[in-house]
Amino acid sequence: MQIRKGRHCAFDLHAHLVFSTKYRGKVFSGAHLTTLEGIFRSVCNDFEVELKEFNGESDHVHILINYPPKVQLTKLVNSLKGVSSRKMKQYHPELEPPAYLKNALW
């Protein structure tokens, strides 16, 4: 266990997040999961969050993060879901319907 330090605090906050595809559609392959991991790492870096673990299957992904107290989890989750949905559509156009039912991945 490594305790991270801020100016006025020491912390070790973790969250385990699971994102399921819309209607649990079987969408992802190995290449898609690799792209998603890169996107999630990029968003986490923007929020100064450490992505500890990433794992996924064809219809959902699991991430384990270590985050500072100044980060609001709701804003991080909104950003992770929004950015990943947009970028996956750009990088993998084959994920158009039925993967993007109602124009949403998550």
N, CA, C and O of each residue as an XYZ file, in Angstrom:
424
protein
N       0.844     -1.175      0.000
C       0.000      0.000      0.000
C       0.891      1.240      0.000
O       1.752      1.400      0.865
N       0.674      2.100     -0.967
C       1.441      3.337     -1.051
C       0.495      4.506     -0.790
O      -0.482      4.699     -1.514
N       0.791      5.272      0.235
C      -0.043      6.419      0.571
C       0.446      7.621     -0.219
O       1.616      7.997     -0.141
N      -0.463      8.219     -0.980
C      -0.121      9.418     -1.746
C      -0.310     10.631     -0.852
O      -1.122     10.620      0.073
N       0.451     11.674     -1.144
C       0.394     12.870     -0.307
C       0.067     14.089     -1.147
O       0.566     14.261     -2.259
N      -0.797     14.938     -0.575
C      -1.102     16.236     -1.154
C      -0.486     17.300     -0.273
O       0.317     17.001      0.610
N      -0.860     18.537     -0.515
C      -0.321     19.621      0.313
C      -0.725     19.503      1.772
O       0.083     19.697      2.681
N      -1.996     19.180      1.973
C      -2.527     19.191      3.335
C      -3.123     17.851      3.757
O      -3.854     17.781      4.745
N      -2.815     16.794      3.018
C      -3.427     15.517      3.370
C      -2.599     14.344      2.848
O      -1.749     14.495      1.970
N      -2.868     13.200      3.406
C      -2.329     11.933      2.907
C      -3.541     11.055      2.623
O      -4.504     11.059      3.390
N      -3.499     10.306      1.532
C      -4.694      9.563      1.150
C      -4.340      8.290      0.396
O      -3.263      8.160     -0.186
N      -5.274      7.367      0.427
C      -5.191      6.126     -0.333
C      -6.623      5.725     -0.691
O      -7.165      4.772     -0.130
N      -7.223      6.447     -1.616
C      -8.612      6.227     -2.021
C      -8.654      5.402     -3.302
O      -8.003      5.743     -4.289
N      -9.414      4.327     -3.281
C      -9.565      3.463     -4.448
C     -11.044      3.331     -4.794
O     -11.912      3.424     -3.927
N     -11.310      3.115     -6.071
C     -12.671      2.820     -6.522
C     -12.592      1.751     -7.602
O     -11.708      1.776     -8.458
N     -13.518      0.826     -7.547
C     -13.644     -0.212     -8.567
C     -14.884      0.142     -9.383
O     -16.000      0.121     -8.865
N     -14.687      0.467    -10.660
C     -15.785      0.885    -11.527
C     -16.034     -0.185    -12.583
O     -15.096     -0.772    -13.121
N     -17.304     -0.429    -12.871
C     -17.695     -1.377    -13.913
C     -18.618     -0.644    -14.875
O     -19.635     -0.085    -14.464
N     -18.263     -0.647    -16.153
C     -19.087     -0.029    -17.190
C     -19.627     -1.128    -18.095
O     -18.858     -1.886    -18.687
N     -20.949     -1.213    -18.201
C     -21.589     -2.196    -19.079
C     -22.044     -1.503    -20.348
O     -22.455     -0.343    -20.319
N     -21.969     -2.219    -21.464
C     -22.449     -1.651    -22.720
C     -23.968     -1.546    -22.678
O     -24.633     -2.239    -21.908
N     -24.501     -0.671    -23.516
C     -25.946     -0.473    -23.580
C     -26.622     -1.812    -23.874
O     -26.256     -2.504    -24.824
N     -27.593     -2.166    -23.066
C     -28.342     -3.419    -23.193
C     -27.442     -4.653    -23.131
O     -27.809     -5.719    -23.625
N     -26.269     -4.507    -22.525
C     -25.284     -5.591    -22.376
C     -24.937     -6.244    -23.715
O     -24.693     -7.448    -23.786
N     -24.919     -5.427    -24.779
C     -24.566     -5.936    -26.098
C     -23.121     -6.414    -26.125
O     -22.242     -5.765    -25.558
N     -22.873     -7.528    -26.769
C     -21.513     -8.079    -26.876
C     -20.797     -7.333    -27.994
O     -20.972     -7.650    -29.170
N     -19.989     -6.339    -27.625
C     -19.436     -5.382    -28.571
C     -17.929     -5.503    -28.730
O     -17.421     -5.395    -29.846
N     -17.205     -5.722    -27.647
C     -15.755     -5.553    -27.643
C     -14.988     -6.818    -28.010
O     -15.372     -7.934    -27.659
N     -13.885     -6.601    -28.734
C     -12.899     -7.650    -29.003
C     -11.600     -7.218    -28.323
O     -11.580     -6.209    -27.618
N     -10.530     -7.962    -28.526
C      -9.244     -7.625    -27.911
C      -8.725     -6.265    -28.331
O      -8.216     -5.516    -27.497
N      -8.843     -5.927    -29.621
C      -8.367     -4.629    -30.117
C      -9.174     -3.486    -29.514
O      -8.622     -2.435    -29.187
N     -10.479     -3.691    -29.366
C     -11.324     -2.651    -28.777
C     -10.937     -2.404    -27.321
O     -10.885     -1.258    -26.875
N     -10.669     -3.475    -26.588
C     -10.305     -3.330    -25.173
C      -8.964     -2.624    -25.017
O      -8.778     -1.851    -24.078
N      -8.026     -2.883    -25.928
C      -6.729     -2.200    -25.885
C      -6.911     -0.704    -26.118
O      -6.303      0.114    -25.428
N      -7.748     -0.347    -27.090
C      -8.032      1.066    -27.360
C      -8.704      1.714    -26.159
O      -8.341      2.821    -25.762
N      -9.685      1.024    -25.579
C     -10.391      1.557    -24.407
C      -9.439      1.808    -23.247
O      -9.553      2.825    -22.563
N      -8.511      0.902    -23.019
C      -7.553      1.089    -21.925
C      -6.737      2.353    -22.143
O      -6.519      3.112    -21.198
N      -6.285      2.593    -23.359
C      -5.531      3.808    -23.665
C      -6.354      5.066    -23.439
O      -5.854      6.054    -22.902
N      -7.619      5.030    -23.848
C      -8.511      6.181    -23.659
C      -8.721      6.434    -22.172
O      -8.635      7.575    -21.717
N      -8.997      5.372    -21.411
C      -9.212      5.526    -19.973
C      -7.960      6.065    -19.281
O      -8.065      6.908    -18.390
N      -6.785      5.593    -19.676
C      -5.534      6.101    -19.083
C      -5.369      7.591    -19.361
O      -4.950      8.345    -18.483
N      -5.693      8.013    -20.566
C      -5.576      9.420    -20.935
C      -6.502     10.293    -20.083
O      -6.082     11.331    -19.571
N      -7.747      9.876    -19.935
C      -8.706     10.641    -19.128
C      -8.263     10.660    -17.669
O      -8.340     11.698    -17.013
N      -7.803      9.533    -17.161
C      -7.341      9.476    -15.769
C      -6.156     10.414    -15.546
O      -6.081     11.075    -14.510
N      -5.240     10.478    -16.497
C      -4.105     11.400    -16.371
C      -4.577     12.843    -16.307
O      -4.013     13.643    -15.560
N      -5.599     13.191    -17.075
C      -6.141     14.553    -17.040
C      -6.689     14.905    -15.661
O      -6.626     16.063    -15.247
N      -7.222     13.923    -14.952
C      -7.797     14.144    -13.624
C      -6.795     13.870    -12.499
O      -7.160     13.938    -11.325
N      -5.535     13.560    -12.838
C      -4.510     13.195    -11.859
C      -4.914     11.955    -11.063
O      -4.690     11.867     -9.856
N      -5.513     11.007    -11.772
C      -5.965      9.745    -11.196
C      -5.077      8.638    -11.746
O      -4.694      8.665    -12.916
N      -4.753      7.671    -10.905
C      -3.921      6.547    -11.334
C      -4.815      5.356    -11.676
O      -5.575      4.875    -10.836
N      -4.715      4.890    -12.913
C      -5.438      3.693    -13.333
C      -4.593      2.488    -12.935
O      -3.569      2.208    -13.559
N      -5.024      1.776    -11.893
C      -4.241      0.661    -11.349
C      -4.434     -0.616    -12.161
O      -3.465     -1.308    -12.473
N      -5.680     -0.927    -12.502
C      -5.967     -2.158    -13.240
C      -7.080     -1.914    -14.239
O      -7.977     -1.102    -14.010
N      -7.009     -2.629    -15.353
C      -8.042     -2.582    -16.388
C      -8.269     -4.003    -16.871
O      -7.318     -4.740    -17.131
N      -9.525     -4.381    -16.987
C      -9.874     -5.704    -17.498
C     -11.252     -5.606    -18.125
O     -12.074     -4.793    -17.701
N     -11.506     -6.417    -19.118
C     -12.814     -6.352    -19.744
C     -13.179     -7.615    -20.481
O     -12.341     -8.480    -20.732
N     -14.446     -7.702    -20.821
C     -14.975     -8.783    -21.635
C     -15.776     -8.151    -22.759
O     -15.723     -6.937    -22.955
N     -16.515     -8.963    -23.497
C     -17.192     -8.457    -24.684
C     -18.321     -7.480    -24.369
O     -18.725     -6.713    -25.243
N     -18.841     -7.492    -23.135
C     -19.976     -6.622    -22.826
C     -19.768     -5.697    -21.620
O     -20.693     -4.985    -21.232
N     -18.579     -5.696    -21.026
C     -18.323     -4.788    -19.905
C     -16.822     -4.656    -19.650
O     -16.024     -5.480    -20.097
N     -16.456     -3.595    -18.916
C     -15.063     -3.403    -18.510
C     -15.019     -3.085    -17.018
O     -15.949     -2.499    -16.464
N     -13.922     -3.482    -16.383
C     -13.656     -3.183    -14.973
C     -12.420     -2.303    -14.919
O     -11.438     -2.567    -15.613
N     -12.459     -1.256    -14.099
C     -11.247     -0.481    -13.851
C     -11.112     -0.246    -12.347
O     -12.101     -0.068    -11.637
N      -9.879     -0.252    -11.887
C      -9.557      0.055    -10.497
C      -8.713      1.310    -10.522
O      -7.670      1.356    -11.175
N      -9.168      2.338     -9.804
C      -8.461      3.617     -9.812
C      -8.051      4.012     -8.402
O      -8.671      3.611     -7.417
N      -6.997      4.805     -8.331
C      -6.532      5.435     -7.102
C      -6.648      6.927     -7.364
O      -6.004      7.448     -8.275
N      -7.467      7.623     -6.571
C      -7.764      9.019     -6.878
C      -7.563      9.926     -5.663
O      -7.690      9.481     -4.522
N      -7.247     11.205     -5.915
C      -7.091     12.155     -4.809
C      -8.458     12.653     -4.327
O      -9.441     12.567     -5.063
N      -8.525     13.170     -3.101
C      -9.801     13.627     -2.547
C     -10.430     14.787     -3.317
O     -11.641     14.992     -3.237
N      -9.629     15.542     -4.056
C     -10.183     16.692     -4.783
C     -10.991     16.278     -6.015
O     -11.722     17.097     -6.574
N     -10.872     15.026     -6.442
C     -11.583     14.549     -7.631
C     -12.979     14.076     -7.240
O     -13.139     13.256     -6.336
N     -13.990     14.605     -7.937
C     -15.357     14.145     -7.735
C     -15.580     12.932     -8.633
O     -15.445     13.023     -9.853
N     -15.918     11.812     -8.033
C     -16.077     10.581     -8.808
C     -17.138     10.720     -9.897
O     -16.986     10.152    -10.978
N     -18.201     11.461     -9.629
C     -19.249     11.613    -10.641
C     -18.717     12.303    -11.890
O     -19.052     11.909    -13.007
N     -17.896     13.322    -11.711
C     -17.328     14.021    -12.869
C     -16.336     13.136    -13.612
O     -16.282     13.155    -14.842
N     -15.556     12.365    -12.870
C     -14.612     11.445    -13.504
C     -15.358     10.388    -14.322
O     -14.989     10.113    -15.463
N     -16.398      9.801    -13.744
C     -17.167      8.768    -14.448
C     -17.834      9.355    -15.690
O     -17.808      8.736    -16.754
N     -18.433     10.544    -15.569
C     -19.050     11.188    -16.735
C     -18.027     11.398    -17.837
O     -18.319     11.159    -19.009
N     -16.844     11.837    -17.478
C     -15.798     12.075    -18.465
C     -15.314     10.767    -19.078
O     -15.141     10.681    -20.293
N     -15.095      9.753    -18.257
C     -14.654      8.451    -18.770
C     -15.654      7.892    -19.779
O     -15.266      7.423    -20.849
N     -16.939      7.943    -19.439
C     -17.953      7.378    -20.323
C     -18.127      8.208    -21.590
O     -18.233      7.653    -22.683
N     -18.159      9.525    -21.452
C     -18.369     10.389    -22.615
C     -17.209     10.361    -23.590
O     -17.406     10.184    -24.792
N     -16.000     10.536    -23.077
C     -14.812     10.567    -23.937
C     -14.601      9.209    -24.597
O     -14.306      9.139    -25.790
N     -14.749      8.131    -23.830
C     -14.520      6.802    -24.416
C     -15.551      6.490    -25.498
O     -15.210      5.888    -26.516
N     -16.785      6.884    -25.298
C     -17.813      6.632    -26.306
C     -17.506      7.379    -27.602
O     -17.594      6.806    -28.688
N     -17.147      8.654    -27.487
C     -16.823      9.455    -28.683
C     -15.594      8.928    -29.406
O     -15.601      8.773    -30.627
N     -14.537      8.652    -28.647
C     -13.285      8.224    -29.284
C     -13.384      6.813    -29.858
O     -12.777      6.529    -30.891
N     -14.130      5.934    -29.217
C     -14.308      4.593    -29.779
C     -15.050      4.676    -31.110
O     -14.770      3.905    -32.028
N     -15.979      5.595    -31.214
C     -16.709      5.783    -32.473
C     -15.761      6.279    -33.562
O     -15.896      5.894    -34.723
N     -14.797      7.138    -33.192
C     -13.819      7.653    -34.156
C     -12.830      6.570    -34.573
O     -12.587      6.376    -35.764
N     -12.262      5.867    -33.601
C     -11.201      4.902    -33.873
C     -11.718      3.594    -34.469
O     -11.011      2.938    -35.234
N     -12.934      3.219    -34.127
C     -13.501      1.945    -34.591
C     -14.886      2.185    -35.190
O     -15.896      1.922    -34.537
N     -14.941      2.683    -36.427
C     -16.251      2.957    -37.036
C     -17.112      1.701    -37.204
O     -18.325      1.805    -37.389
N     -16.498      0.523    -37.143
C     -17.287     -0.708    -37.256
C     -18.197     -0.916    -36.049
O     -19.045     -1.807    -36.060
N     -18.028     -0.102    -35.013
C     -18.877     -0.206    -33.824
C     -20.189      0.557    -33.974
O     -20.893      0.764    -32.986
N     -20.523      0.971    -35.166
C     -21.827      1.603    -35.399
C     -22.919      0.588    -35.058
O     -22.604     -0.539    -34.676
N     -24.190      0.960    -35.187
C     -25.253      0.026    -34.788
C     -24.976     -1.380    -35.295
O     -24.494     -1.537    -36.417
N     -25.261     -2.386    -34.520
C     -26.057     -2.393    -33.302
C     -25.281     -2.069    -32.030
O     -25.880     -2.008    -30.956
N     -23.959     -1.858    -32.113
C     -23.188     -1.561    -30.899
C     -23.645     -0.250    -30.266
O     -23.774     -0.157    -29.045
N     -23.888      0.751    -31.087
C     -24.288      2.054    -30.579
C     -25.803      2.203    -30.649
O     -26.310      3.063    -31.370
N     -26.514      1.385    -29.917
C     -27.965      1.512    -29.872
C     -28.320      2.841    -29.226
O     -27.759      3.211    -28.194
N     -29.232      3.537    -29.827
C     -29.647      4.861    -29.343
C     -28.455      5.803    -29.240
O     -28.428      6.683    -28.380
N     -27.455      5.619    -30.127
C     -26.286      6.495    -30.212
C     -25.495      6.560    -28.902
O     -24.921      7.601    -28.582
N     -25.461      5.473    -28.152
C     -24.728      5.439    -26.885
C     -24.031      4.093    -26.729
O     -24.609      3.043    -27.006
N     -22.786      4.143    -26.284
C     -22.038      2.908    -26.041
C     -22.337      2.360    -24.651
O     -22.470      1.148    -24.477
N     -22.442      3.242    -23.663
C     -22.635      2.811    -22.269
C     -24.085      3.004    -21.851
O     -24.446      2.700    -20.714
